[in-house]
């Protein structure tokens, strides 16, 4: 019986993963409104019934896709920060910002995380996801920089929102720009200046 339950759990997890994997490129390419539950189930190779066994509706599939992308991006940022081997937390923020902007150049991150998530999930739920991922990381870095004496004591939460807002807008600007190295360099320079100015 225990082996049977484990097999059922494995099958359920595999179905859930297949749905997320199938939905992600569909949402990125066509947008939430244009993707039907039937299309997701068909792309995943499962029935609609199997999909609804895993997710209450299409919005919950979208939420799972968003969580997966956020997890991946935060893992990339963490790995990039570790590779940079930088002790200065302000410089760490600059490294993290560049990796975030690199990630946002990818269609799935740009479309799903920045463009549609606030309207599909609602601002509060979208922010809740962000708080567990990017917003949480930024707050931790700011708090660490304050505690280490690298920057003056200041309100952490509003500052984190200002930084995240600037990074999101920078990502959207780059996505709609000419894609040149010159434009990206200009944005990187401005983000560096913003980070330096905020911590004076």
Helices and strands as residue ranges (DSSP letters): H 2-30, G 32-34, H 37-44, H 48-54, H 58-84, H 89-104, H 107-108, I 109-116, H 117-121, H 123-132, H 134-147, H 156-175, H 181-198
